[in-house]
């Protein structure tokens, strides 16, 4: 059996983030205080992980807040475009493959 040489990649220990840390990261994105790529770099997580946190946060809010409830159009707050797109994707059924 050969020993690994200097050329072998070493993995960093995986950081486990608390629910509070994830919520703070998602809120920083949604409020526009942080750029997604910059935040991912700061937290040393992939963009995919950050996106998953966003989807989980949104799903949790919709579950907690009766998703059937609708505000009048005039009362709806202006949300950042990124959040609007995420909400639309979450509430809309996935498009069939090949469409």
TILUMDO-353120 format. One record per atom (N, C-alpha, C, O): residue number from 1; atom name; residue in three letters; x, y, z. Coordinates in steps of 0.2 Angstrom, whole numbers, plus 5000, padded with zeros to 4 digits. Layout:
seq:NUM atom:CA type:ala east:X north:Y up:Z
...
This chain:
seq:1 atom:N type:unk east:5004 north:4994 up:5000
seq:1 atom:CA type:unk east:5000 north:5000 up:5000
seq:1 atom:C type:unk east:5004 north:5006 up:5000
seq:1 atom:O type:unk east:5009 north:5007 up:5004
seq:2 atom:N type:unk east:5003 north:5011 up:4996
seq:2 atom:CA type:unk east:5007 north:5017 up:4995
seq:2 atom:C type:unk east:5005 north:5022 up:5000
seq:2 atom:O type:unk east:4999 north:5023 up:5001
seq:3 atom:N type:unk east:5009 north:5026 up:5003
seq:3 atom:CA type:unk east:5007 north:5032 up:5007
seq:3 atom:C type:unk east:5006 north:5038 up:5002
seq:3 atom:O type:unk east:5008 north:5039 up:4997
seq:4 atom:N type:unk east:5001 north:5042 up:5005
seq:4 atom:CA type:unk east:4999 north:5048 up:5001
seq:4 atom:C type:unk east:5005 north:5053 up:5002
seq:4 atom:O type:unk east:5008 north:5054 up:5007
seq:5 atom:N type:unk east:5006 north:5056 up:4996
seq:5 atom:CA type:unk east:5012 north:5061 up:4996
seq:5 atom:C type:unk east:5009 north:5068 up:4997
seq:5 atom:O type:unk east:5003 north:5069 up:4998
seq:6 atom:N type:unk east:5014 north:5073 up:4996
seq:6 atom:CA type:unk east:5012 north:5080 up:4997
seq:6 atom:C type:unk east:5006 north:5082 up:4992
seq:6 atom:O type:unk east:5002 north:5087 up:4994
seq:7 atom:N type:unk east:5006 north:5079 up:4986
seq:7 atom:CA type:unk east:5001 north:5081 up:4981
seq:7 atom:C type:unk east:4994 north:5079 up:4983
seq:7 atom:O type:unk east:4989 north:5081 up:4980
seq:8 atom:N type:unk east:4993 north:5075 up:4988
seq:8 atom:CA type:unk east:4986 north:5073 up:4990
seq:8 atom:C type:unk east:4982 north:5078 up:4993
seq:8 atom:O type:unk east:4985 north:5082 up:4997
seq:9 atom:N type:unk east:4976 north:5079 up:4992
seq:9 atom:CA type:unk east:4972 north:5084 up:4995
seq:9 atom:C type:unk east:4970 north:5082 up:5002
seq:9 atom:O type:unk east:4968 north:5077 up:5003
seq:10 atom:N type:unk east:4970 north:5087 up:5006
seq:10 atom:CA type:unk east:4968 north:5086 up:5013
seq:10 atom:C type:unk east:4961 north:5090 up:5014
seq:10 atom:O type:unk east:4960 north:5096 up:5012
seq:11 atom:N type:unk east:4956 north:5087 up:5017
seq:11 atom:CA type:unk east:4950 north:5090 up:5018
seq:11 atom:C type:unk east:4950 north:5094 up:5024
seq:11 atom:O type:unk east:4953 north:5092 up:5029
seq:12 atom:N type:unk east:4947 north:5099 up:5024
seq:12 atom:CA type:unk east:4946 north:5103 up:5030
seq:12 atom:C type:unk east:4940 north:5100 up:5035
seq:12 atom:O type:unk east:4936 north:5097 up:5032
seq:13 atom:N type:unk east:4941 north:5101 up:5041
seq:13 atom:CA type:unk east:4936 north:5098 up:5045
seq:13 atom:C type:unk east:4929 north:5102 up:5043
seq:13 atom:O type:unk east:4929 north:5108 up:5043
seq:14 atom:N type:unk east:4924 north:5098 up:5043
seq:14 atom:CA type:unk east:4917 north:5101 up:5041
seq:14 atom:C type:unk east:4914 north:5104 up:5047
seq:14 atom:O type:unk east:4914 north:5102 up:5052
seq:15 atom:N type:unk east:4912 north:5111 up:5045
seq:15 atom:CA type:unk east:4909 north:5115 up:5050
seq:15 atom:C type:unk east:4902 north:5113 up:5050
seq:15 atom:O type:unk east:4898 north:5113 up:5045
seq:16 atom:N type:unk east:4899 north:5113 up:5056
seq:16 atom:CA type:unk east:4892 north:5112 up:5057
seq:16 atom:C type:unk east:4889 north:5118 up:5060
seq:16 atom:O type:unk east:4891 north:5120 up:5065
seq:17 atom:N type:unk east:4884 north:5121 up:5056
seq:17 atom:CA type:unk east:4881 north:5127 up:5058
seq:17 atom:C type:unk east:4875 north:5126 up:5062
seq:17 atom:O type:unk east:4871 north:5122 up:5060
seq:18 atom:N type:unk east:4873 north:5130 up:5067
seq:18 atom:CA type:unk east:4867 north:5130 up:5071
seq:18 atom:C type:unk east:4861 north:5133 up:5067
seq:18 atom:O type:unk east:4862 north:5136 up:5062
seq:19 atom:N type:unk east:4855 north:5131 up:5069
seq:19 atom:CA type:unk east:4849 north:5134 up:5065
seq:19 atom:C type:unk east:4850 north:5141 up:5066
seq:19 atom:O type:unk east:4848 north:5145 up:5061
seq:20 atom:N type:unk east:4852 north:5144 up:5071
seq:20 atom:CA type:unk east:4852 north:5151 up:5072
seq:20 atom:C type:unk east:4857 north:5154 up:5067
seq:20 atom:O type:unk east:4856 north:5160 up:5064
seq:21 atom:N type:unk east:4863 north:5151 up:5066
seq:21 atom:CA type:unk east:4868 north:5154 up:5061
seq:21 atom:C type:unk east:4865 north:5153 up:5054
seq:21 atom:O type:unk east:4866 north:5158 up:5050
seq:22 atom:N type:unk east:4862 north:5148 up:5053
seq:22 atom:CA type:unk east:4859 north:5147 up:5046
seq:22 atom:C type:unk east:4853 north:5153 up:5045
seq:22 atom:O type:unk east:4853 north:5156 up:5040
seq:23 atom:N type:unk east:4849 north:5154 up:5050
seq:23 atom:CA type:unk east:4844 north:5159 up:5049
seq:23 atom:C type:unk east:4847 north:5166 up:5048
seq:23 atom:O type:unk east:4844 north:5170 up:5044
seq:24 atom:N type:unk east:4852 north:5167 up:5052
seq:24 atom:CA type:unk east:4855 north:5174 up:5051
seq:24 atom:C type:unk east:4858 north:5175 up:5044
seq:24 atom:O type:unk east:4858 north:5180 up:5041
seq:25 atom:N type:unk east:4861 north:5169 up:5042
seq:25 atom:CA type:unk east:4864 north:5170 up:5035
seq:25 atom:C type:unk east:4858 north:5171 up:5030
seq:25 atom:O type:unk east:4859 north:5175 up:5025
seq:26 atom:N type:unk east:4853 north:5167 up:5030
seq:26 atom:CA type:unk east:4847 north:5168 up:5026
seq:26 atom:C type:unk east:4844 north:5175 up:5026
seq:26 atom:O type:unk east:4843 north:5178 up:5021
seq:27 atom:N type:unk east:4843 north:5177 up:5032
seq:27 atom:CA type:unk east:4841 north:5184 up:5033
seq:27 atom:C type:unk east:4845 north:5189 up:5030
seq:27 atom:O type:unk east:4843 north:5195 up:5027
seq:28 atom:N type:unk east:4852 north:5188 up:5031
seq:28 atom:CA type:unk east:4857 north:5193 up:5028
seq:28 atom:C type:unk east:4856 north:5193 up:5020
seq:28 atom:O type:unk east:4857 north:5198 up:5017
seq:29 atom:N type:unk east:4855 north:5187 up:5017
seq:29 atom:CA type:unk east:4853 north:5187 up:5010
seq:29 atom:C type:unk east:4847 north:5191 up:5008
seq:29 atom:O type:unk east:4847 north:5195 up:5004
seq:30 atom:N type:unk east:4842 north:5189 up:5012
seq:30 atom:CA type:unk east:4835 north:5191 up:5010
seq:30 atom:C type:unk east:4835 north:5199 up:5011
seq:30 atom:O type:unk east:4831 north:5202 up:5007
seq:31 atom:N type:unk east:4838 north:5202 up:5016
seq:31 atom:CA type:unk east:4838 north:5209 up:5017
seq:31 atom:C type:unk east:4843 north:5213 up:5012
seq:31 atom:O type:unk east:4842 north:5219 up:5012
seq:32 atom:N type:unk east:4847 north:5209 up:5009
seq:32 atom:CA type:unk east:4851 north:5212 up:5004
seq:32 atom:C type:unk east:4858 north:5215 up:5007
seq:32 atom:O type:unk east:4862 north:5218 up:5004
seq:33 atom:N type:unk east:4859 north:5213 up:5013
seq:33 atom:CA type:unk east:4865 north:5215 up:5017
seq:33 atom:C type:unk east:4871 north:5211 up:5014
seq:33 atom:O type:unk east:4877 north:5214 up:5015
seq:34 atom:N type:unk east:4870 north:5205 up:5012
seq:34 atom:CA type:unk east:4875 north:5201 up:5010
seq:34 atom:C type:unk east:4874 north:5198 up:5002
seq:34 atom:O type:unk east:4868 north:5197 up:5001
seq:35 atom:N type:unk east:4879 north:5198 up:4999
seq:35 atom:CA type:unk east:4879 north:5195 up:4992
seq:35 atom:C type:unk east:4880 north:5187 up:4993
seq:35 atom:O type:unk east:4884 north:5185 up:4997
seq:36 atom:N type:unk east:4876 north:5183 up:4989
seq:36 atom:CA type:unk east:4877 north:5176 up:4990
seq:36 atom:C type:unk east:4884 north:5173 up:4990
seq:36 atom:O type:unk east:4886 north:5169 up:4994
seq:37 atom:N type:unk east:4887 north:5175 up:4984
seq:37 atom:CA type:unk east:4894 north:5172 up:4983
seq:37 atom:C type:unk east:4899 north:5174 up:4989
seq:37 atom:O type:unk east:4903 north:5170 up:4991
seq:38 atom:N type:unk east:4898 north:5180 up:4991
seq:38 atom:CA type:unk east:4903 north:5183 up:4996
seq:38 atom:C type:unk east:4901 north:5179 up:5003
seq:38 atom:O type:unk east:4906 north:5177 up:5007
seq:39 atom:N type:unk east:4895 north:5178 up:5005
seq:39 atom:CA type:unk east:4893 north:5175 up:5011
seq:39 atom:C type:unk east:4895 north:5168 up:5011
seq:39 atom:O type:unk east:4897 north:5165 up:5016
seq:40 atom:N type:unk east:4894 north:5164 up:5005
seq:40 atom:CA type:unk east:4896 north:5158 up:5005
seq:40 atom:C type:unk east:4904 north:5157 up:5006
seq:40 atom:O type:unk east:4906 north:5152 up:5009
seq:41 atom:N type:unk east:4908 north:5162 up:5003
seq:41 atom:CA type:unk east:4915 north:5162 up:5005
seq:41 atom:C type:unk east:4916 north:5163 up:5012
seq:41 atom:O type:unk east:4920 north:5160 up:5015
seq:42 atom:N type:unk east:4913 north:5168 up:5015
seq:42 atom:CA type:unk east:4914 north:5170 up:5022
seq:42 atom:C type:unk east:4912 north:5164 up:5026
seq:42 atom:O type:unk east:4916 north:5162 up:5031
seq:43 atom:N type:unk east:4907 north:5160 up:5025
seq:43 atom:CA type:unk east:4905 north:5154 up:5029
seq:43 atom:C type:unk east:4909 north:5148 up:5027
seq:43 atom:O type:unk east:4908 north:5143 up:5031
seq:44 atom:N type:unk east:4912 north:5148 up:5022
seq:44 atom:CA type:unk east:4916 north:5142 up:5019
seq:44 atom:C type:unk east:4911 north:5137 up:5018
seq:44 atom:O type:unk east:4912 north:5131 up:5020
seq:45 atom:N type:unk east:4905 north:5138 up:5014
seq:45 atom:CA type:unk east:4900 north:5133 up:5012
seq:45 atom:C type:unk east:4899 north:5134 up:5005
seq:45 atom:O type:unk east:4901 north:5140 up:5002
seq:46 atom:N type:unk east:4897 north:5129 up:5001
seq:46 atom:CA type:unk east:4895 north:5130 up:4994
seq:46 atom:C type:unk east:4889 north:5134 up:4993
seq:46 atom:O type:unk east:4885 north:5135 up:4998
seq:47 atom:N type:unk east:4888 north:5137 up:4987
seq:47 atom:CA type:unk east:4882 north:5141 up:4986
seq:47 atom:C type:unk east:4876 north:5136 up:4986
seq:47 atom:O type:unk east:4871 north:5138 up:4988
seq:48 atom:N type:unk east:4877 north:5130 up:4984
seq:48 atom:CA type:unk east:4871 north:5125 up:4985
seq:48 atom:C type:unk east:4869 north:5124 up:4992
seq:48 atom:O type:unk east:4863 north:5124 up:4993
seq:49 atom:N type:unk east:4874 north:5124 up:4997
seq:49 atom:CA type:unk east:4872 north:5123 up:5004
seq:49 atom:C type:unk east:4868 north:5130 up:5006
seq:49 atom:O type:unk east:4863 north:5129 up:5009
seq:50 atom:N type:unk east:4870 north:5135 up:5004
seq:50 atom:CA type:unk east:4867 north:5142 up:5005
seq:50 atom:C type:unk east:4860 north:5142 up:5002
seq:50 atom:O type:unk east:4855 north:5144 up:5006
seq:51 atom:N type:unk east:4859 north:5140 up:4996
seq:51 atom:CA type:unk east:4853 north:5139 up:4993
seq:51 atom:C type:unk east:4848 north:5134 up:4996
seq:51 atom:O type:unk east:4842 north:5136 up:4997
seq:52 atom:N type:unk east:4851 north:5129 up:4999
seq:52 atom:CA type:unk east:4847 north:5124 up:5002
seq:52 atom:C type:unk east:4844 north:5127 up:5009
seq:52 atom:O type:unk east:4838 north:5126 up:5011
seq:53 atom:N type:unk east:4848 north:5131 up:5012
seq:53 atom:CA type:unk east:4846 north:5134 up:5018
seq:53 atom:C type:unk east:4840 north:5139 up:5017
seq:53 atom:O type:unk east:4836 north:5140 up:5021
seq:54 atom:N type:unk east:4841 north:5143 up:5011
seq:54 atom:CA type:unk east:4836 north:5147 up:5009
seq:54 atom:C type:unk east:4829 north:5144 up:5008
seq:54 atom:O type:unk east:4824 north:5146 up:5010
seq:55 atom:N type:unk east:4829 north:5138 up:5004
seq:55 atom:CA type:unk east:4823 north:5134 up:5003
seq:55 atom:C type:unk east:4820 north:5131 up:5009
seq:55 atom:O type:unk east:4814 north:5131 up:5010
seq:56 atom:N type:unk east:4824 north:5129 up:5014
seq:56 atom:CA type:unk east:4822 north:5126 up:5020
seq:56 atom:C type:unk east:4819 north:5132 up:5024
seq:56 atom:O type:unk east:4813 north:5131 up:5027
seq:57 atom:N type:unk east:4822 north:5138 up:5024
seq:57 atom:CA type:unk east:4819 north:5143 up:5028
seq:57 atom:C type:unk east:4812 north:5145 up:5025
seq:57 atom:O type:unk east:4807 north:5146 up:5029
seq:58 atom:N type:unk east:4812 north:5146 up:5019
seq:58 atom:CA type:unk east:4805 north:5148 up:5016
seq:58 atom:C type:unk east:4800 north:5142 up:5017
seq:58 atom:O type:unk east:4794 north:5144 up:5018
seq:59 atom:N type:unk east:4802 north:5136 up:5016
seq:59 atom:CA type:unk east:4797 north:5131 up:5017
seq:59 atom:C type:unk east:4795 north:5131 up:5024
seq:59 atom:O type:unk east:4789 north:5130 up:5026
seq:60 atom:N type:unk east:4799 north:5132 up:5029
seq:60 atom:CA type:unk east:4797 north:5132 up:5036
seq:60 atom:C type:unk east:4792 north:5138 up:5038
seq:60 atom:O type:unk east:4787 north:5137 up:5041
seq:61 atom:N type:unk east:4794 north:5144 up:5034
seq:61 atom:CA type:unk east:4789 north:5150 up:5035
seq:61 atom:C type:unk east:4782 north:5148 up:5032
seq:61 atom:O type:unk east:4777 north:5150 up:5036
seq:62 atom:N type:unk east:4782 north:5145 up:5026
seq:62 atom:CA type:unk east:4776 north:5144 up:5023
seq:62 atom:C type:unk east:4772 north:5139 up:5027
seq:62 atom:O type:unk east:4766 north:5139 up:5028
seq:63 atom:N type:unk east:4775 north:5134 up:5030
seq:63 atom:CA type:unk east:4772 north:5129 up:5034
seq:63 atom:C type:unk east:4769 north:5132 up:5040
seq:63 atom:O type:unk east:4763 north:5130 up:5042
seq:64 atom:N type:unk east:4773 north:5136 up:5043
seq:64 atom:CA type:unk east:4771 north:5139 up:5050
seq:64 atom:C type:unk east:4765 north:5145 up:5049
seq:64 atom:O type:unk east:4761 north:5146 up:5053
seq:65 atom:N type:unk east:4765 north:5148 up:5043
seq:65 atom:CA type:unk east:4761 north:5153 up:5042
seq:65 atom:C type:unk east:4755 north:5152 up:5037
seq:65 atom:O type:unk east:4755 north:5155 up:5032
seq:66 atom:N type:unk east:4751 north:5147 up:5037
seq:66 atom:CA type:unk east:4746 north:5145 up:5033
seq:66 atom:C type:unk east:4747 north:5147 up:5026
seq:66 atom:O type:unk east:4746 north:5153 up:5024
seq:67 atom:N type:unk east:4750 north:5143 up:5021
seq:67 atom:CA type:unk east:4752 north:5145 up:5014
seq:67 atom:C type:unk east:4745 north:5147 up:5010
seq:67 atom:O type:unk east:4746 north:5150 up:5005
seq:68 atom:N type:unk east:4740 north:5146 up:5013
seq:68 atom:CA type:unk east:4733 north:5147 up:5009
seq:68 atom:C type:unk east:4731 north:5155 up:5010
seq:68 atom:O type:unk east:4727 north:5157 up:5006
seq:69 atom:N type:unk east:4734 north:5158 up:5015
seq:69 atom:CA type:unk east:4733 north:5165 up:5017
seq:69 atom:C type:unk east:4736 north:5169 up:5011
seq:69 atom:O type:unk east:4742 north:5169 up:5010
seq:70 atom:N type:unk east:4732 north:5174 up:5009
seq:70 atom:CA type:unk east:4734 north:5179 up:5004
seq:70 atom:C type:unk east:4733 north:5186 up:5006
seq:70 atom:O type:unk east:4727 north:5188 up:5009
seq:71 atom:N type:unk east:4738 north:5190 up:5006
seq:71 atom:CA type:unk east:4737 north:5197 up:5007
seq:71 atom:C type:unk east:4734 north:5201 up:5001
seq:71 atom:O type:unk east:4735 north:5198 up:4995
seq:72 atom:N type:unk east:4730 north:5206 up:5002
seq:72 atom:CA type:unk east:4728 north:5210 up:4997
seq:72 atom:C type:unk east:4734 north:5213 up:4993
seq:72 atom:O type:unk east:4739 north:5214 up:4996
seq:73 atom:N type:unk east:4733 north:5213 up:4986
seq:73 atom:CA type:unk east:4739 north:5216 up:4982
seq:73 atom:C type:unk east:4742 north:5222 up:4984
seq:73 atom:O type:unk east:4748 north:5223 up:4984
seq:74 atom:N type:unk east:4738 north:5227 up:4987
seq:74 atom:CA type:unk east:4740 north:5233 up:4989
seq:74 atom:C type:unk east:4744 north:5233 up:4995
seq:74 atom:O type:unk east:4748 north:5237 up:4996
seq:75 atom:N type:unk east:4743 north:5228 up:4999
seq:75 atom:CA type:unk east:4746 north:5227 up:5006
seq:75 atom:C type:unk east:4753 north:5223 up:5005
seq:75 atom:O type:unk east:4756 north:5223 up:5010
seq:76 atom:N type:unk east:4754 north:5220 up:5000
seq:76 atom:CA type:unk east:4760 north:5216 up:4999
seq:76 atom:C type:unk east:4766 north:5220 up:4999
seq:76 atom:O type:unk east:4767 north:5225 up:4996
seq:77 atom:N type:unk east:4771 north:5218 up:5004
seq:77 atom:CA type:unk east:4777 north:5222 up:5004
seq:77 atom:C type:unk east:4782 north:5221 up:4998
seq:77 atom:O type:unk east:4781 north:5216 up:4994
seq:78 atom:N type:unk east:4786 north:5225 up:4996
seq:78 atom:CA type:unk east:4791 north:5225 up:4991
seq:78 atom:C type:unk east:4796 north:5220 up:4993
seq:78 atom:O type:unk east:4800 north:5222 up:4998
seq:79 atom:N type:unk east:4797 north:5215 up:4990
seq:79 atom:CA type:unk east:4803 north:5210 up:4992
seq:79 atom:C type:unk east:4808 north:5210 up:4987
seq:79 atom:O type:unk east:4807 north:5212 up:4981
seq:80 atom:N type:unk east:4814 north:5209 up:4989
seq:80 atom:CA type:unk east:4820 north:5209 up:4984
seq:80 atom:C type:unk east:4818 north:5203 up:4978
seq:80 atom:O type:unk east:4815 north:5198 up:4980
seq:81 atom:N type:unk east:4820 north:5205 up:4972
seq:81 atom:CA type:unk east:4819 north:5200 up:4967
seq:81 atom:C type:unk east:4821 north:5193 up:4968
seq:81 atom:O type:unk east:4818 north:5188 up:4966
seq:82 atom:N type:unk east:4827 north:5192 up:4971
seq:82 atom:CA type:unk east:4829 north:5185 up:4973
seq:82 atom:C type:unk east:4824 north:5182 up:4977
seq:82 atom:O type:unk east:4823 north:5176 up:4976
seq:83 atom:N type:unk east:4821 north:5185 up:4982
seq:83 atom:CA type:unk east:4817 north:5182 up:4987
seq:83 atom:C type:unk east:4810 north:5180 up:4983
seq:83 atom:O type:unk east:4807 north:5175 up:4984
seq:84 atom:N type:unk east:4808 north:5185 up:4979
seq:84 atom:CA type:unk east:4802 north:5184 up:4975
seq:84 atom:C type:unk east:4802 north:5178 up:4970
seq:84 atom:O type:unk east:4798 north:5174 up:4970
seq:85 atom:N type:unk east:4808 north:5177 up:4967
seq:85 atom:CA type:unk east:4809 north:5171 up:4963
seq:85 atom:C type:unk east:4809 north:5165 up:4967
seq:85 atom:O type:unk east:4806 north:5160 up:4965
seq:86 atom:N type:unk east:4812 north:5165 up:4973
seq:86 atom:CA type:unk east:4813 north:5159 up:4977
seq:86 atom:C type:unk east:4806 north:5157 up:4979
seq:86 atom:O type:unk east:4804 north:5151 up:4979
seq:87 atom:N type:unk east:4802 north:5162 up:4981
seq:87 atom:CA type:unk east:4795 north:5161 up:4983
seq:87 atom:C type:unk east:4791 north:5158 up:4977
seq:87 atom:O type:unk east:4787 north:5153 up:4978
seq:88 atom:N type:unk east:4791 north:5161 up:4971
seq:88 atom:CA type:unk east:4788 north:5158 up:4965
seq:88 atom:C type:unk east:4790 north:5151 up:4964
seq:88 atom:O type:unk east:4786 north:5147 up:4963
seq:89 atom:N type:unk east:4796 north:5149 up:4964
seq:89 atom:CA type:unk east:4799 north:5143 up:4963
seq:89 atom:C type:unk east:4796 north:5138 up:4968
seq:89 atom:O type:unk east:4795 north:5132 up:4967
seq:90 atom:N type:unk east:4796 north:5140 up:4974
seq:90 atom:CA type:unk east:4794 north:5135 up:4980
seq:90 atom:C type:unk east:4786 north:5134 up:4979
seq:90 atom:O type:unk east:4784 north:5128 up:4981
seq:91 atom:N type:unk east:4782 north:5139 up:4978
seq:91 atom:CA type:unk east:4775 north:5138 up:4977
seq:91 atom:C type:unk east:4772 north:5135 up:4971
seq:91 atom:O type:unk east:4767 north:5132 up:4971
seq:92 atom:N type:unk east:4776 north:5136 up:4966
seq:92 atom:CA type:unk east:4774 north:5133 up:4959
seq:92 atom:C type:unk east:4776 north:5126 up:4958
seq:92 atom:O type:unk east:4782 north:5124 up:4961
seq:93 atom:N type:unk east:4772 north:5121 up:4956
seq:93 atom:CA type:unk east:4775 north:5114 up:4954
seq:93 atom:C type:unk east:4780 north:5114 up:4949
seq:93 atom:O type:unk east:4781 north:5119 up:4945
seq:94 atom:N type:unk east:4785 north:5110 up:4950
seq:94 atom:CA type:unk east:4790 north:5109 up:4945
seq:94 atom:C type:unk east:4788 north:5108 up:4938
seq:94 atom:O type:unk east:4783 north:5104 up:4937
seq:95 atom:N type:unk east:4791 north:5111 up:4933
seq:95 atom:CA type:unk east:4789 north:5110 up:4926
seq:95 atom:C type:unk east:4791 north:5103 up:4924
seq:95 atom:O type:unk east:4796 north:5100 up:4926
seq:96 atom:N type:unk east:4787 north:5099 up:4920
seq:96 atom:CA type:unk east:4789 north:5093 up:4918
seq:96 atom:C type:unk east:4796 north:5093 up:4914
seq:96 atom:O type:unk east:4797 north:5098 up:4911
seq:97 atom:N type:unk east:4800 north:5088 up:4914
seq:97 atom:CA type:unk east:4806 north:5087 up:4911
seq:97 atom:C type:unk east:4805 north:5088 up:4903
seq:97 atom:O type:unk east:4800 north:5085 up:4901
seq:98 atom:N type:unk east:4809 north:5091 up:4900
seq:98 atom:CA type:unk east:4809 north:5092 up:4893
seq:98 atom:C type:unk east:4804 north:5097 up:4890
seq:98 atom:O type:unk east:4803 north:5098 up:4884
seq:99 atom:N type:unk east:4801 north:5101 up:4895
seq:99 atom:CA type:unk east:4797 north:5107 up:4893
seq:99 atom:C type:unk east:4801 north:5113 up:4892
seq:99 atom:O type:unk east:4798 north:5118 up:4890
